[in-house]
Structure formats: C-alpha cells, structure tokens
C-alpha cells in the first residue's frame, strides 16, 4: 500500500479530491491532508509517504519550495502537481527537480486517478528493479567474498592481486550507485580480513575504520591490495613450512571420500580445505610427483581391484564404493583400460 499525502490550501479542493478518488483501487492509502507546504513538510518528515499530490501556490511554503526541500531529504518520494493555467512555468521548474506529473486545474477525479495510476505503476517498476538489483548485487558479493577469502587462505599472492583488480573492474559494471559500490568494496575488505589467522585478526580489523573513511573505490582498491597481500603472505609462508601437512590431509580426505562421485581437486580445495584449486594442484604434484587426477584414478582402481578379488560384491556395488555412482558401465570401461580386463573377467582370472 502506497501512502499518499494531499496538499492544497483550498479546503473544498482538498476534501473533494480526498472523497472522490478511489485510493484503494490503486493500492494507495490517503494518510493525511495538509493546508500548506510547511504543514506538509512536517508531516512528511514525521512519516514519509510514497506519493505527494500538491498545489503550487500556497501561503508560507509554496509547492515548489516544498518539492525542492523534500527531494533533497527524500529523493524517492513521487510528486503529482496541481497547476493552474497561468502556472505552467512553475510546473516546468518543478520538473527540473525530477517531478514528471502535473495536472491542470480545474481537474476532476478521472484526471487525478489517471495520474495516480501512472505513478503507482512507476513505483512498482522501480521496486521490481531495486529488488532485482539487490539480489544481483547480493549474489555477486556472496560469490566473490567467499572465493576471495579462500584464495587469500591459499597463499597465492599473485592470484589474489589479479582477482582483487578484476573484482573492482566488474563492480563498476554491476553496481552503478557509488554508495552501494563502496559498500560492496568494504564488504570484500571485511571478508578478506576475516580470513586472516585468528591470532593476527585484531591487527587487521583495526584497518576497517581506515577503509570506511576512504572516499573513492580506487582508494579502497589500493588499500585492499596492500592488506590482502600481507594476509596472503602469512598463509604463503605457512604453506611453505608445512607442505606435507596439506598433502597428508588431502590423502586422508581422498580415502574418506572415495565413494563420492563429486570427489575432485576442485571439490576438496573449495569445499573441505578452503584453498585455491590451482595452488593445491601445483602443491600436490610437487610433493607427490603425480597429478591429482592420476593419483585419484590409481587409488580408485586399486581399491576396485581389491574388492573385485576379495569380495562377492556385485560390479554395480563396487562401482558405487569407488566413486562411479550407478554408472557401472563406465566403471567397467575404466577398469578394463587400467587392468586389461573387465571386472568380471578379472575376477575369474584371479579366482
């Protein structure tokens, strides 16, 4: 329901419009009437409406002054102007304040209703656009905050710098309003700082006040590049000291999740280790002298061979236990390529 305020210094006009317009038919509620601009301004400040229908010539504070003052404080309020024949120049001035709807006096219920219907339609479209943009910005932020946090924890400093620059470049395309863009940028700052080691987080949290005082996105970007590099460097040094720790954890996770179809380097890195997949892949190959995919296939096949030769499980059951799901045909093809025989043939030979 769109709250509507009616402003006119002539009581007969106020009462006539108030009683003749079917406000509810347009999703509106007439929440009050005012005799002049000053009275209207106080009512608007106390409880801002969505729509104001106002005369131009009024004592105290006229319609133009009211519109100018209200637009500065409540830019989203829509105005419909009631204008006399000799007041078109005033109406033109009001339009320079962003007002697009005016009705020439004398006016009837139909003209006001038509204008009201147009304004309500515009408000509904604006609300729809704002909701869409809000969802789009939220999705953009959520995805980027999470991935950037994981990237910082990976210790890949070069990639962190590239992704931060890319984020701010894309931010310009997604968010047009500077205030919302700054809010998104500050949100990324917070996400990166939250990714810092717990024993050092207090030091970085103090930097948030500095970021909040920055006036441009470019300042935030430069400041964030510096602090993100500092946090990523902490993780980089930790990873260098303990590469075997990460690989040992990866090997355990492979063993524990071998039956999962989604088991992959990317899945382990993002869902369980919160690391950058590319960085983990390079670390794995350096430490194991073998690509992750080759290692995973070998482990799956070795377990499958053991199950084929030492149990009475059906081939479909074995396929599920080594991560092929219900695709036993594909499992059999991979098994034959690895051993030279299909699972059933292999079982007979080794019996």
C-alpha positions in Angstrom: 0.0 0.0 0.0 1.5 3.3 -1.1 1.0 6.1 1.5 -0.3 9.3 -0.2 -0.4 12.9 1.2 -2.6 15.6 -0.3 -1.6 19.3 -0.1 -3.8 22.2 -1.1 -4.7 25.5 0.7 -8.3 25.3 -0.5 -10.4 23.2 1.8 -13.1 22.5 -0.8 -10.4 21.1 -3.2 -8.8 19.0 -0.5 -12.0 17.5 0.6 -13.3 17.0 -2.9 -10.2 15.1 -4.0 -10.0 13.1 -0.8 -13.5 11.9 -1.1 -13.8 11.3 -4.9 -10.6 9.4 -5.6 -10.9 5.6 -5.1 -7.4 5.4 -3.4 -7.6 1.7 -2.6 -8.2 0.8 -6.3 -4.7 1.9 -7.0 -3.0 0.3 -4.0 -2.9 3.7 -2.2 -3.9 4.9 1.2 -4.6 8.6 1.8 -2.8 9.1 5.1 -3.4 12.8 5.5 -4.1 16.2 4.1 -2.2 19.5 4.6 -3.2 23.1 4.1 0.2 24.4 3.1 3.8 23.5 2.4 5.1 23.9 5.9 2.4 21.7 7.4 3.0 19.1 4.6 6.8 19.2 5.2 6.4 18.4 8.9 4.0 15.5 8.1 6.5 14.2 5.5 9.4 14.3 7.9 7.4 12.5 10.6 6.2 9.7 8.3 7.4 9.9 4.7 4.7 8.9 2.1 5.4 7.4 -1.2 3.3 9.9 -3.1 2.5 13.6 -2.6 -0.2 15.4 -4.5 0.4 19.2 -4.1 -0.8 22.5 -5.3 1.9 25.0 -6.4 0.6 28.4 -5.0 0.2 28.2 -1.2 1.0 30.5 1.7 4.1 30.0 3.9 5.9 27.4 1.8 4.7 27.0 -1.7 4.6 23.8 -3.7 7.9 24.4 -5.5 9.8 25.1 -2.2 8.2 22.0 -0.7 9.3 19.8 -3.6 12.8 21.2 -3.6 13.2 20.6 0.2 11.6 17.2 0.2 13.6 15.9 -2.8 16.8 16.8 -1.0 15.9 14.7 2.0 13.6 12.0 0.5 14.6 11.7 -3.2 12.3 8.7 -3.8 9.1 10.4 -3.0 7.0 11.0 -6.1 5.0 14.2 -6.7 1.9 15.0 -8.6 1.5 18.7 -9.2 -1.9 20.5 -9.3 -1.2 23.5 -11.5 -3.4 26.5 -12.6 -3.4 27.6 -16.3 -1.1 30.5 -15.5 1.4 28.4 -13.6 3.0 26.3 -16.3 6.4 27.9 -15.8 6.2 26.9 -12.2 5.4 23.4 -13.3 8.5 23.4 -15.6 10.6 24.4 -12.7 9.2 21.5 -10.6 10.1 19.1 -13.3 13.7 20.3 -13.0 13.6 18.8 -9.5 12.6 15.4 -11.0 8.8 15.8 -11.0 7.2 14.3 -14.1 3.5 14.5 -13.4 1.2 17.6 -13.3 -2.5 18.2 -13.6 -4.1 21.4 -14.8 -6.8 22.9 -12.7 -9.7 22.7 -12.6 -9.3 18.9 -12.5 -11.7 16.1 -11.9 -11.4 12.7 -10.2 -10.6 11.0 -13.5 -7.5 13.1 -14.3 -6.2 12.6 -10.8 -6.9 8.9 -10.9 -5.1 8.5 -14.2 -2.0 10.4 -12.8 -2.1 8.3 -9.6 -2.3 5.1 -11.6 0.7 6.1 -13.7 2.8 7.0 -10.6 1.8 3.7 -8.9 2.9 1.8 -11.9 6.3 3.6 -12.0 6.7 2.9 -8.3 6.0 -0.8 -8.8 8.5 -1.0 -11.7 11.1 0.8 -9.5 10.5 -1.6 -6.6 10.9 -4.5 -9.0 14.2 -3.1 -10.4 15.5 -2.4 -7.0 14.7 -5.9 -5.8 16.4 -7.4 -8.9 19.5 -5.2 -8.4 19.6 -6.1 -4.7 19.5 -9.8 -5.5 22.1 -9.4 -8.2 24.4 -7.4 -6.0 24.0 -9.9 -3.1 24.7 -12.8 -5.4 27.7 -11.0 -6.8 29.1 -10.2 -3.4 28.4 -13.6 -1.8 30.3 -15.4 -4.6 33.2 -13.0 -4.6 33.5 -12.7 -0.9 33.7 -16.5 -0.4 36.1 -17.2 -3.3 38.4 -14.3 -2.3 38.5 -15.4 1.3 39.5 -18.9 0.1 42.0 -17.5 -2.3 43.7 -15.4 0.4 44.0 -18.6 2.6 45.7 -20.4 -0.3 48.6 -18.0 0.0 48.7 -17.4 -3.8 49.6 -13.7 -3.6 49.9 -13.1 -7.3 46.4 -14.5 -7.9 45.0 -12.6 -5.0 46.2 -9.3 -6.6 44.8 -10.2 -10.0 41.4 -11.2 -8.6 41.0 -8.1 -6.5 41.7 -5.9 -9.5 39.2 -8.0 -11.5 36.6 -7.7 -8.8 36.7 -3.9 -8.7 36.6 -3.7 -12.5 33.5 -5.9 -12.6 32.0 -4.0 -9.6 31.7 -0.9 -11.9 29.6 -2.9 -14.3 27.3 -4.5 -11.7 26.8 -1.6 -9.3 26.0 1.9 -10.7 25.5 3.7 -7.4 28.8 4.8 -5.8 27.5 4.4 -2.3 26.4 0.8 -3.0 29.7 0.1 -4.8 31.7 1.4 -1.7 29.5 -0.9 0.5 30.4 -3.9 -1.7 34.1 -2.9 -1.7 34.1 -2.6 2.1 32.3 -5.9 2.4 35.2 -7.5 0.4 37.7 -5.9 2.8 35.8 -7.4 5.8 35.7 -10.8 4.1 39.4 -10.8 3.5 40.2 -9.6 7.0 38.0 -12.3 8.5 40.1 -14.8 6.5 43.3 -13.7 8.4 44.8 -16.0 11.1 42.8 -15.7 14.3 45.9 -14.6 16.3 46.5 -11.7 14.0 43.0 -10.7 13.1 42.7 -7.9 15.7 45.5 -6.0 14.0 43.8 -6.2 10.6 40.3 -5.4 12.0 41.6 -2.0 13.1 42.2 -1.3 9.4 38.4 -1.4 8.7 38.0 2.0 10.1 40.5 3.4 7.7 38.8 1.7 4.8 35.4 3.1 5.9 36.8 6.7 5.8 38.0 6.3 2.2 36.1 8.4 -0.3 36.6 6.5 -3.6 36.6 3.0 -4.9 40.2 3.5 -6.1 41.4 4.3 -2.6 39.7 1.2 -1.3 41.2 -1.0 -4.0 44.7 0.2 -3.4 44.4 -0.2 0.3 42.9 -3.6 0.0 45.6 -4.8 -2.4 48.2 -4.0 0.3 46.4 -5.6 3.2 45.3 -8.7 1.2 48.9 -9.2 0.1 50.0 -9.0 3.7 47.5 -11.6 4.9 48.1 -13.9 1.9 51.8 -13.7 2.6 51.2 -15.1 6.1 49.5 -18.1 4.6 52.1 -18.5 1.9 54.8 -18.8 4.5 52.8 -21.2 6.5 52.2 -23.4 3.4 55.9 -23.4 2.6 56.7 -24.6 6.1 54.2 -27.3 6.1 53.5 -28.7 2.6 53.5 -32.3 3.9 50.7 -31.4 6.3 48.4 -30.3 3.5 49.2 -33.3 1.3 48.7 -35.7 4.2 45.3 -34.1 4.8 44.4 -34.4 1.1 45.4 -38.1 1.1 43.2 -38.7 4.1 40.3 -36.9 2.5 40.6 -38.9 -0.7 40.5 -42.1 1.4 37.5 -40.9 3.4 35.5 -39.7 0.4 36.5 -42.2 -2.3 32.9 -43.3 -2.8 31.8 -39.7 -3.6 31.2 -39.0 -7.3 32.0 -35.3 -6.8 35.4 -36.1 -5.4 37.9 -33.9 -7.3 40.7 -31.5 -6.7 38.3 -28.5 -7.0 35.8 -30.1 -4.6 38.5 -30.8 -2.0 40.1 -27.4 -2.4 36.9 -25.3 -2.2 34.6 -27.4 0.0 36.9 -29.0 2.6 40.3 -27.2 2.6 39.2 -23.7 1.6 42.1 -23.4 -0.7 42.7 -22.2 -4.3 42.4 -25.4 -6.6 45.2 -24.3 -8.9 47.6 -23.8 -6.0 46.6 -27.1 -4.3 47.1 -28.9 -7.7 50.6 -27.5 -8.0 51.5 -28.3 -4.4 50.1 -31.9 -4.8 52.1 -32.5 -8.0 55.3 -31.1 -6.5 55.1 -33.2 -3.3 53.7 -36.4 -4.8 55.4 -36.3 -8.3 52.0 -37.1 -9.8 48.9 -35.2 -11.0 46.0 -35.3 -8.6 43.7 -36.8 -11.3 46.2 -39.6 -12.0 46.6 -40.4 -8.3 42.8 -40.4 -7.7 42.3 -42.8 -10.6 45.0 -45.1 -9.4 43.6 -45.2 -5.8 40.1 -45.9 -7.1 41.3 -48.7 -9.4 43.5 -50.3 -6.7 40.6 -50.4 -4.3 38.3 -51.7 -7.1 40.8 -54.5 -7.8 40.8 -55.4 -4.1 37.0 -55.5 -4.0 36.8 -57.5 -7.2 39.2 -60.2 -6.0 38.4 -60.4 -2.3 34.6 -59.9 -2.0 31.4 -61.1 -3.6 30.1 -57.6 -4.2 28.2 -57.1 -7.5 30.0 -54.9 -10.0 27.5 -52.2 -9.6 28.1 -52.1 -5.8 31.9 -51.9 -6.4 31.3 -49.0 -8.8 29.5 -47.1 -6.1 32.1 -47.8 -3.5 34.9 -46.3 -5.6 33.0 -43.2 -6.7 31.4 -44.1 -10.0 27.8 -43.9 -8.7 25.3 -46.0 -10.6 27.3 -45.9 -13.8 28.7 -49.4 -13.7 29.2 -49.5 -17.5 31.6 -46.6 -17.4 33.3 -48.1 -14.3 33.8 -51.3 -16.3 35.4 -49.4 -19.2 37.8 -47.6 -16.9 38.6 -50.8 -15.0 39.4 -52.6 -18.3 41.6 -49.8 -19.5 43.5 -49.9 -16.3 43.9 -53.7 -15.9 43.4 -55.1 -19.4 40.3 -57.0 -18.3 36.7 -56.2 -17.5 35.8 -56.6 -13.8 34.1 -60.0 -14.2 36.9 -61.4 -16.4 39.4 -60.1 -13.9 37.6 -61.8 -11.0 37.5 -65.1 -12.8 41.2 -65.0 -13.7 42.2 -64.2 -10.1 39.9 -66.7 -8.5 
